[in-house]
Amino acid sequence: MNVSFFINDDIPLAINENANDFTRDLRFFAALAWYRKDKLSLGKAAELAGYDKLGFIARMQLEQEPIFDYGEDELASIFNDVAKLP
């Protein structure tokens, strides 16, 4: 699938990016948003962003984004399940 839409030239200029960097960042941040909303897995988000999984994780670290963002209830459930292991 090919997706295209018009963006005024002044938008990449406003954030001091060239067209290629702007496009790469746009793909990354779109993938990141859907990953945060649990719409895409880490692998699919990486694919959308144009990275492999490790590259996507590295970019997330660069952007200071949490890779796994569990709430207290989710962590408690995980630790309870681990405690049941032999």
N, C-alpha and C positions, 0 to 999 in steps of 0.2 A: 504494500500500500504506500502510496506517495501522498503526503499531506503538504499543502502549501497555503500560505496566507500572507497578506501584505502587512509589513511593519514599516512605519516611517523611519527614514534613515537617521533621524535625530535621536531615536531611542537607543540604539547601540552606542552612538556618540555620547549620549548623556551618561552612560556608565563606562565610557572609555574602552570600548571593545570593538574589534573588527567583526565583520560579518561571520567569519568562521567560528571565532570564539563565542560570539553571541548565540549562534545556532547550537553549538555544543553545549553551552550552559543552559539554553532553553530546554533541550532534550533531557539534560541531567535533572533540572529542577522539576520538570513535569513527571519524570520517572520517580523522583524522590517523593513528590506529593502523593502519587498513587501508592507508593510503597508504605508511606506513613498511614494511609487510610486503609491498609490491608487489602487494597484492590489488586496489587501485583506482588508476587513473591520477590525475594531478593534477586533471584536469577533472571526473572522476567523484567524487573526494573533495570537491572544491569544491561540486559539486551536492548531495551528501549533507549537507554542512555548512550549506547554504543561502547560499553565496557564489558569486560569479563567480570565475574563476581568479585575477584580480588581487586581489580581496578576500581570497581564501583565502591567497594568498602574503603579503599584508600582515598577516593574522592570524598566520601562521606566524612572520613576522619579529617581531611583537609578543611572541610566546611564545618567541622565541629558538630556533626549530626550524630545522634546515637544510632548505633547499628541495630540494636534490639532495645525496645522501649517498653518494658513490662511495668504494669502497675503493681501496687502492693498485693492485691488479691491474686493476680496471676503468679507473682513470685511465691506467695504463700502456697499456692496450689502445686507449683513445681517442686518446692522444697518438701512438701508433704509426700508427693509421689516419690521423690528421691529417698526419703526416710524409709519407705516401704521396701526398697530394694534390699536383696540379701547381702 
